[in-house]
Amino acid sequence: MMKAEGSALIVVDMQNGFLEDDSAMARIGFDVGLLRAAIEPCERVVAAARKAAVPIIWTRYVYKPDYSDGGVMVDLIPGLKTERAVCQGDREVEIIDRLAPLPGELVVDKNRPSAFFGTNLLDALKERGVRQLFVCGVTTNCCVESTVRDAAHHDYPVYVIADACAEADESRQAHALQVMGLLFARVVTVDEVEAALG
């Protein structure tokens, strides 16, 4: 059941590098205009979580300057390296100003799609007594879905906030939500989350 108690909100990769027109991801060919559709809904969810004292955890995709930590994805998408996408120390890794984390809100840096892989996220959830998760952000079929799958593998009930997620391809957006809703999470809306946390 959706409720504030025992919950946390994970906001996935709402970074300059994924949402600005002049970003490396845009130069590689991603339609960042479609990704920006998640900004206003994420603002609403974040406001509701803060009002209800639900812990917020922000994730950022960050590569080392030499991309030695990039793994298979950098091989599959060489433009990540040649265009210097989400490189450590660059403005691209920062959360967009409209969604700036507040002091005390946890920021988890990662170099893989899942926020659980190689990070302290699982320990942080346990330390905070989190028993269920709300998830929103970008991109739906990659980092959101990977994080949701791993959360489910750790037996966390997950609520994916469909209209606060975005993908650079509409068919992939629909498919990712369908798969998550079938096997890994409950798919909900911003309105439903606001009502549950209000």
FENVENSUL-V511170 format. One record per residue. N is the residue number from 0. RES is the residue in one letter. OMEGA is omega in whole degrees, 0 to 359 (none if undefined). BURIAL is I if it has 16 or more other ideal C-beta (glycine too) atoms within 10 Angstrom, else O. D_LAST is the distance of its C-alpha to the last C-alpha in whole Angstrom. Layout:
N&RES&OMEGA&BURIAL&D_LAST  N&RES&OMEGA&BURIAL&D_LAST
//
This chain:
0&M&179&O&14  1&M&176&O&11  2&K&181&O&9  3&A&185&I&9  4&E&178&O&12  5&G&183&O&15  6&S&168&I&14  7&A&175&I&15  8&L&173&I&14  9&I&178&I&18  10&V&191&I&19  11&V&162&I&22  12&D&177&I&25  13&M&190&I&24  14&Q&175&I&27  15&N&184&I&30  16&G&179&I&32  17&F&192&I&30  18&L&181&I&29  19&E&183&I&32  20&D&183&O&34  21&D&182&O&37  22&S&176&I&36  23&A&180&I&38  24&M&177&I&36  25&A&180&I&37  26&R&178&O&40  27&I&177&O&40  28&G&178&O&39  29&F&178&I&35  30&D&183&O&34  31&V&175&I&31  32&G&176&O&30  33&L&180&I&29  34&L&182&I&27  35&R&177&I&25  36&A&181&I&23  37&A&189&I&21  38&I&184&I&20  39&E&176&O&18  40&P&177&I&16  41&C&176&I&16  42&E&180&I&15  43&R&181&I&12  44&V&179&I&11  45&V&179&I&12  46&A&179&O&10  47&A&180&I&7  48&A&180&I&9  49&R&180&O&11  50&K&182&O&8  51&A&181&I&7  52&A&174&O&11  53&V&179&I&11  54&P&178&I&15  55&I&178&I&16  56&I&181&I&19  57&W&174&I&21  58&T&177&I&24  59&R&173&I&28  60&Y&184&I&31  61&V&175&I&34  62&Y&171&I&37  63&K&181&O&40  64&P&179&O&43  65&D&178&O&45  66&Y&179&I&43  67&S&179&O&44  68&D&188&O&41  69&G&177&I&40  70&G&186&O&42  71&V&185&O&42  72&M&179&O&40  73&V&175&I&42  74&D&182&O&45  75&L&180&O&43  76&I&184&I&42  77&P&179&O&45  78&G&176&O&43  79&L&181&I&40  80&K&184&I&43  81&T&178&O&45  82&E&178&I&43  83&R&180&I&41  84&A&177&I&38  85&V&182&I&35  86&C&181&I&38  87&Q&179&I&37  88&G&180&O&37  89&D&178&I&37  90&R&183&O&34  91&E&183&I&33  92&V&185&I&31  93&E&172&I&29  94&I&181&I&25  95&I&184&I&25  96&D&182&O&25  97&R&181&O&22  98&L&185&I&20  99&A&176&O&22  100&P&175&I&21  101&L&174&O&20  102&P&180&O&23  103&G&176&O&22  104&E&186&I&20  105&L&173&I&22  106&V&182&O&25  107&V&175&I&26  108&D&184&I&30  109&K&176&I&31  110&N&175&I&34  111&R&181&I&33  112&P&182&I&31  113&S&177&I&29  114&A&179&I&27  115&F&188&I&28  116&F&175&O&32  117&G&181&O&34  118&T&178&I&31  119&N&187&O&29  120&L&183&I&26  121&L&178&O&27  122&D&180&O&28  123&A&178&O&25  124&L&179&I&22  125&K&180&O&24  126&E&182&O&25  127&R&180&O&21  128&G&182&O&21  129&V&180&I&19  130&R&175&O&19  131&Q&188&I&17  132&L&163&I&16  133&F&182&I&15  134&V&174&I&17  135&C&176&I&18  136&G&183&I&21  137&V&346&I&25  138&T&190&I&27  139&T&188&I&25  140&N&181&I&29  141&C&188&I&30  142&C&177&I&28  143&V&182&I&24  144&E&179&I&26  145&S&179&I&28  146&T&179&I&26  147&V&179&I&24  148&R&181&I&27  149&D&176&I&28  150&A&178&I&24  151&A&178&I&25  152&H&175&O&29  153&H&174&O&27  154&D&172&O&26  155&Y&168&I&22  156&P&185&O&20  157&V&172&I&19  158&Y&177&I&16  159&V&183&I&18  160&I&193&I&16  161&A&184&I&19  162&D&172&I&18  163&A&173&I&17  164&C&178&I&21  165&A&183&I&24  166&E&182&I&28  167&A&178&I&31  168&D&187&O&32  169&E&180&O&30  170&S&177&O&32  171&R&177&O&31  172&Q&182&I&28  173&A&182&O&28  174&H&181&O&30  175&A&179&I&28  176&L&179&I&25  177&Q&181&O&27  178&V&180&O&28  179&M&181&I&25  180&G&180&O&24  181&L&193&O&27  182&L&194&O&28  183&F&188&I&25  184&A&168&I&22  185&R&181&O&19  186&V&185&I&19  187&V&180&I&15  188&T&176&O&14  189&V&179&I&12  190&D&181&O&10  191&E&180&I&10  192&V&178&I&8  193&E&180&I&6  194&A&182&O&5  195&A&183&I&6  196&L&185&I&4  197&G&none&O&0
//
